[in-house]
Amino acid sequence: MRDCALYAYRFDAAPFALHNAEAGYYCARESITPLSVKPIGDVLALHTAANIELRVVPNLWPLIDAIVASGLGFSVIRAMNALPRTATPA
């Protein structure tokens, strides 16, 4: 995580339309040139400075199931990359 080269892209909001309100997804139907691109730096240090709790879990499904049961709106766009639901954590 500390070695990841992550960048923040800033765009003009005008061409974007809400695609999924619950997940907060916006899309544009045209090519967009970023207004700026800036490196984020040490993501772990930024989380710590912002007092954001970071959890490392062996399996996402218990967390996903708890959020679904809570009734909160959320999205896990990359859930397909999680361990299969039947997998036993190592």
Beta strands, then each sheet from edge to edge (+ up, - down):
strand 1: 7-10
strand 2: 17-20
strand 3: 25-27
strand 4: 36-39
sheet 1: 1+ 4-
sheet 2: 2+ 3-
end
